[in-house]
Amino acid sequence: MSDRNGDTYNYNVSNNYFGPEPLLKSPRATPRRVADDQLKRLQREFARPDGMGEAFDVLTGEHTVILHGEPGSGRTSAARVLLCELPPDGGMYLELTPEAPETVADRWLSPDLVGGHDRMLLDLSATDERTWYAVHEELSDFRHEVLRRGAFLALVLPSPFEEGLSPQFAQFRRRIGRPDGWEAVNRHLWLAGVHGNVRGLAPPALRTYLDSGPPMRDLARLAERIGTAARGPGNFASWCEAALAAQTDRTRDVADAVGRLRKGRQRALFLTTAMLEGARAEAVHRATNLLVDEAGSAHDERPLLEHKRLSLRLETVGAEAGPDARVRFTEPGFAKAARRLFWTDLPDIREPLGHWLTKVLKVRELEEPDSAEAVARFTDLCLSTHELERLTGLVEQWTLDSAHRGTEVRAAAHLLRHGIEDEQWNSRFRSAIYDWSTGRLPKHLREVLVEVCTKVMSIHHPEPALVRLHHLARNEPHPGVVARQGLLALVNQEVRLQRRLLARLATTQSERHHRADADLFLDLTELPDSFLLTAPTREWLTVCWRMAFDLLDPGRWADRTVRWLATADHVDDKDLAEAILSILVDASDTNYPVLSRIYADARRSVSPELASRLLQSINTAQRARFTRGAPDLEVSAS
């Protein structure tokens, strides 16, 4: 138990259980704090669209609002801001992640997720048909719990299924318009340190672009690029032109450039530069040779001193190495367009490019950030043609027992991180991680999944992260600690997550994992006192203790019972002390050897007064059992 009643605990996903060096950078704060910081920034850069005021009135009056609008208009951002503008009133901001139930008793939207005065986002904008109809079926019961707990729900409708919304929810439906593009860009630039009248200073090209009505995410990306250009020389007009050039589709220009390259090794340099843009020239050179081999092209067979200099070869493909020795195309937007062109117009290159990437990871001159960027770019290419299986295959290949931890295993972590952070594909990656987590895994893959769940998935999808970490901990070979400590580090951040794990341990039992869950429960020690005094957490605690007594050796659970009794010995709340004793006695199910061990340990470790009260509770429970017709085995005080 813990005397702390707050929701946030010390968070430290340190190197202690992620091996000699973590695969992903450890967050500087809890996932909750990271998510809150992202929300605060969103509020500062958010341009209010038409319909926000009316939607806010519906949300405050009905505790529910259902938003719809054109894709790319910022519906999800609007829902987040609406919830953040509500008074906290002690509740939490949550982003719900509906997932297929694991058992027949589970639901897509568990009412147990709703806390008092919580502000909850249910973003279904990118959901599939199956999820939409399953969630829609449960929405009425879930909203009833929202009202009962004084919570608030903002739901974003999926555009393809808007007309499938039941008439009973029509009163909560409000349309969100598109924010003013000028205001959106101006807010983003202000945060980037670029101040001034954007509309007055804007060149004609920026006016034309904004008038075309691009998606809000593209406007945010444009403003980011303008802010980056502003760190260099020039004026606002030149910064805008550079940013717009980078955002313009350069496919036709790239196709013309590739058409002028007749030799395979020239095209290999072109594609390598596109995949590794920003990397050091030595790395690009060595990676190009690897791609020539993988694609079956011919190397320059002339003597080495007769080879063309790298700088000249880069110039041939429209690239150069800058003063920092890093290679970039001279034309903005060329790298992305080149990657897309080769991937779509030369599909036979996809398989060799995957093999090439595996080899490139081991190039000594390729620095870790450049390696991670190459993995992200390859991931985007695969997702552009819906080739998730190619990516999951690479993850499994890169996490074999023979894989190198500092290159391939780390690349697998970066790949999954990029997938989880993708708005469109994150649900598919979560599903893949779930499937992996429920089976026996190589040690490297298990470590990758633990890091991705604790450091990435937990930010916006904490409950799914908990579920996967629970499965990983169940399946972790003894005496493994990576998944278990990752799970405990996650749940000890919030009472809500502790409650969820306790419920899973007590209610999602299976013969295969019964003993593992009992053992895991004994490490779930930092629980709030309220769990012992209220249902159903008190019943869950009793079930979990009963599992421990029935399935584990007394040497495993005895020191935990002593800790519980010591807590009861030092609390002033008599009801709490009695609850501690009652839970242990009830969980023993009047098992004589268990009760004898608990009482013997109590006599050695707690006050005589508490030991006497424990003995009284034991004997009272046994007498009750006797009256029901069971044999009476009374524990002796001697």
Secondary structure, DSSP 4 states (H G I P E B T S, - for coil): -BS--SS-------GGGS-SS-SSPPPSS-HHHHHHHHHHHHHHHPPPPTTHHHHHHHHHHHSEEEEE--TTS-HHHHHHHHHHTS--TT--EEE------SSTT--SS-GGG--TT-EEEEE-TT--HHHHHHHHHHHHHHHHHHHHTT-EEEEEPPGGGGGGS-GGGGGGEEE--PPPHHHHHHHHHHHTT--S-HHHH--HHHHHHHHT---HHHHHHHHHHHHHHTTSSS-HHHHHHHHHHHHS--HHHHHHHHHT--SHHHHHHHHHHHHHTTSBHHHHHHHHHHHHHHHTPPP--S-GGGSPPHHHHHHHTTEEE-TTSBEEESSTTHHHHHHHHHHHH-GGGHHHHHHHHHHHTT-TTS-HHHHHHHHHHHHHHHHHTT-HHHHHHHHHHHTSTTS-IIIIIHHHHHHHHHHHT-TTTHHHHHHHHHHHHTS---HHHHHHHHHHIIIIIHHH-HHHHHHHHHHHHHHSPTT--HHHHHHHHHHTT-HHHHHHHHHHHHHS--TTTHHHHHHHHTT----BTHHHHSTTHHHHHHHHHHHHHHHS-HHHHHHHHHHHHHHHHH-S-HHHHHHHHHHHHHHHTT-HHHHHHHHHHHHHHS-HHHHHHHHHHHHHHHHHHHHTTPPP-PPP--
